[in-house]
Amino acid sequence: MSHDKDPSGRSDQHNSRGIELADRGWLDEAVKEFQRAIELDPGASHAHDNLATVYAEQKKLREALSEHLVALRLDPESPTVHFNLAAFLSANATDLAIESYRAALALDPLFPEAQFNLGLTLADEGQVEEALTALRTAVEQAPEDPLPRHELATLLLDEAEFRAAITQLKEVVRLAPELFEAWLDLGIAYAQQGFYEESARAYAGAVRLRPDDLLLNYNLGGLHALQGKPDEALAALRKALAIDAVKVRGWLRDDRMFEPLEGLNDFEALARG
């Protein structure tokens, strides 16, 4: 809590009382005291700052942000005001974004951009089911936009829902045939399902766009290994190693795709370096 000097004695009394109440956890009562302090002295930046802190504890995030910004406008030279605003943003920016996206959607449910951004933010926070729901809604509302579909497919891949991911990715590459990442993800999803020929065709689409990509060549090597094509597998793996040998050898330590090559001298030499 901020204890900056208040020019009004009565305002300062209410501010001090608000601090005591907040420290005891009596937040509603503290809010009333800070509001009374502000009524008596609207320029009391510390009262706004303290009110913001209590609002944040109550998860009234937009109200808290508003009070922090008022405090900053009133006292832009105060390091405490800047610090408290920064601490609030560091702790609550994502929750505030989620709250604001949901507020936008409450006002306009047919807002695919808000659904999309809400889905991405929820996914980053590990709220997977809610993220999937938001991204699916974005796809439904903007069916010709490949970006929400691709992000939905990416999250489905992360959740090992490969069949559902394939359905979305097939549509993504139809809508955006120049999107390298979609071809790559489609190849990975097919390979995970054991559909090796379909995976090879998807990787061919990625090769057309970016033949020297690290992940593409690594996954191509794994696919060829699974297909029983050691020469092709080793050729792709050599390309990947030429791009980033340290990273590739780290992947190889835990990757079962390359088990069919184990025991081959050429593979063991590449894997060990």
Helices and strands as residue ranges (DSSP letters): H 9-23, H 27-40, H 45-57, H 61-74, H 79-107, H 112-124, H 128-141, H 146-158, H 162-175, H 180-192, H 196-209, H 214-226, H 230-243, H 245-252, G 256-261, H 265-272
